[in-house]
Amino acid sequence: MCGVPSSAQDGPAASLQPSCDAGNSSSCAGLGIRYAKGDGVEVDLARAATLFQRACDGGNAGGCANLGILYELGQGVAVDLDRALGLYQRGCDNGSALGCTNLGLMYASGQGPRLDLARAAALYQRGCDGGFSAACTNLGVLYATGQAVPRDLSRAAALYQRGCDGDSALGCVNLGALYVSGEGVTIDFAHAAALFQQACDKGAGGGCTSLGILYADEMKDQPKSVQAFARYLELGGNHARARAAVAHSKP
């Protein structure tokens, strides 16, 4: 029985419950995400795993991929990398860009399966084409470094742009770095600064510190450099240069 007392759920979660109980796999997947995140309900990762399993068994690709995450990380279930691999594959085969991306990460790291960067690249491409921005960024890294694909900085830049246009802060940072160095694109410090700022605004410390360095070294704007470094420190960074810049700015 999947139901819980309605008092334990908010309105949206409570509305998903009967639909899930009736066999709607999308509702089970959506409710699983709520239990995984604590969105309108108390966090319950074991419950999330049960719901994702029901969704996956019902043909919901996202349910398979999300269950794979729990098995990979050992959240709500025991760590089982082989099972995570199979769930990511099942999700990817049925159209989950998240499943393809996470499967690619496993092949890129050699965690679970053997290391296979060529397969990782193909999976990242599927994830990127499916609209998962982190997959675009990950594929861009392979093109920038020439791992398993021909080194192509122009293509890396285009992939970073796709990642950045989504929610990949790393895509913004990596693209900004290319605009600083002029690799694959024309040097453009102002555009690089905008990209680093975008990443910093998304809470990526690397974007803030890259912005601080760019303002200090290339654009010669110390107040903005200090502002960026201060934001980096607020986010929990501990880079010595950032600490020194902020400390020296104080009267």
ABEGO torsion letter per residue (X at the ends): XABBBAAABBAAAAAAAAAAAAGBAAAAAAAAAAAAAGBGBBBBAAAAAAAAAAAAAAGBAAAAAAAAAAAAAGBGBBBBAAAAAAAAAAAAAAGBAAAAAAAAAAAAAGBGBBBBAAAAAAAAAAAAAAGBAAAAAAAAAAAAAGBGBBBBAAAAAAAAAAAAABABAAAAAAAAAAAAAGBGBBBBAAAAAAAAAAAAAAGBAAAAAAAAAAAAAAAGBAAAAAAAAAAAAAAGBABAAAAAAAAAABX
